[in-house]
Amino acid sequence: MQYILYICIILCLLAISVAILVFEYPALRGLMKASGASEFRCLRPLAGLVMAGAVVLSVLFDNPVSDAAADAAGDLPAYGFLAVGLSVILSFAVSKNLSPFMAVPYAFICALLGYHTAIDGRFDVWPAVRYVVLWVGFSFLCLFLAMLFYWLIAFVRNRSGHLLKQGYYYRFFSLIFSLFMLGAYAWNNCLMVTLFPEYLFGNTIEAAGMAIGVIAITAPFLLRNISVKSWSICDDVMDINSPSILASILSVGVTFAISPVPLSAECLMVSALCGISYLRHKALIEGEFVWRTFVATVVSSLSGFISAYAMGMMLRGTVFSSVMAIIIIGSITVMVMYMTKLRRKEIENRVLAARQRQMHSTEQSLSALEVRAEMNEMELLNKLEVKRKELVDFAVGVSDQKEFMEKVYDGLQEVRDAPDGAPKNKQLDQLLSSIRQRMYFTREMNDFYARSEVLHSDFNSRLSEAYPDLTEGERKLAVLLRQGFTSKYIATLMNITPKSVEISRYRLRLKLGLGRSDNLVKFIKSI
């Protein structure tokens, strides 16, 4: 029987240790990481020594928290230890999908109450009401302490010196207060790992040694989980300024130190952040997160009570009790499976929504690329068409020039062979007249203006809408000025004298309503 009791105590200690290391300790570690106290290499060994010392002192000396929990535990039989440990694990299996924060001490106490309710056959209301009132009251006390400490730290900060010194002081005091918080937490919650060994060894140092040994053996296997959750709390929840973090550490530590009942580190941390948020008029924690934590705390506590009650009824051995216990445990199992399914479905919906957003973004990118490719293709086709037309025009121009030069050559030969006199002079006049006409480049100029109309179609339409009284020659002059041609080149292209160009520019200025100080070319380019 002694060996069975010993095995049940170890299994219960393992269950409680896993729950503490996975759900409670990361909240404290996340506070220390966010404060910068983890930058001191001495924190880790000092933290272990402080917490182990607090556990030993709680066994050697009277601890009001342990005494209160011992009253709730009563005289547990051998299988009672295992029932309580399993109830704590089941409570978190139910509520883990609601929130990452779950109250291990509350589920533990409720499991003790539930087990004794089943064994004794009656429910003692007063201990349950006392625990609930104290849990709620100390949560509000932590809230008000956080507001007070934040106000004091902000007051001192506004009257202190250099910012670099302030940063060092914050880290140093965070180290000191973090050690205080860890010691107070171990003193307040050590009953979960020392209560059952005390039944085996009595109120001696062996109970503390056994509890510390089980935790030390269990911790390395959960180190990765603890580290991931700690950094998650540090990055997601504690992404706030240094005074807020220091005030949270202080308020949580002081609340642990003065409380006569076990308290949850996660619930106190959320309470502290709510108090600082109210004082700063700025939400440091999301309202949905607060409500999910509250619901998860209630669900885990009720689940611990119900599962321990069901196991206690099975241990009573009666048929009715066994059937009721099976129904209760089956209901809890179905609830766990249902909530796990809901959680999995929620994750799948989030993944599906993320994939749909990614697909939509990819489709938009592809559509934009297709439109851009079509535009580039049209632009290339237009450029090819322009080049092809230029090549054709160049070939036609060469052919026309060759044909004209051949006609001039034949005409000159005829004039050279003709005798002097009126017929020869008439032939010379005809040749000079055709050359003069050729010098006007009428066809080339018409082609030039046609291309300018195409390239500057928007400008021409805006110019015609704004100034409908302009003549065709004035619009051509505006196009040439817009392209940057000087009066000399404009005179050549329009086959007029430079003086006529200046007169045309003056008339154009008048029709455009420009004064002497206005620049004609800049105004045309602005249209």
Buried (B, 14 or more C-beta within 10 A) or exposed (E): EEEEBBEBBBBBBBBBBBBBBBBBBBBBBBBBBBBBBBEBEEBEEBBBEBBBBBBBBBBEEEBEBBEBBBEBBEEBBBBBBBBBBBBBBBBBBBBBBBBBBBBBBBBBBBBBBBBBBBBEEEBEEEBBEBBEEBBEEBBEBBBBBBBBBBBEBBEEBEEEEEEEEBEEBBBEBBBEBBBBBBBBBBBBBBBBBBBBBBBBBEEEEBBBBBBBEBBEEBBEEBEEEBEEBBBBBBEEBBEBBBBBBBBBBBBBBBBBBEBBBBBBBBBBBBBBBBBBBBBBEEEBBEEEBBEBBBEBBBBBBBBBBBBBBBBBBBBBEEEEBBEBBEEBBEEBBEBBEEBBEEEEEEEEEEEEEEEEEEEEEEEEEEEEEEEEEEEEEEEEEEEEEEEEEEEEBEEEEEEEEEEEEEEBEEBEEEBEEBEEEEEBEEBBEEBEEBEEEBEEBEEEBEBBBEBBBEEBEEBBEEBEEEBEEBEEEBBBBBBBBBBEBEBEBBBBBBEBEBEBBEEBBEBBBEEBEBEEEEEBEEBBEEB
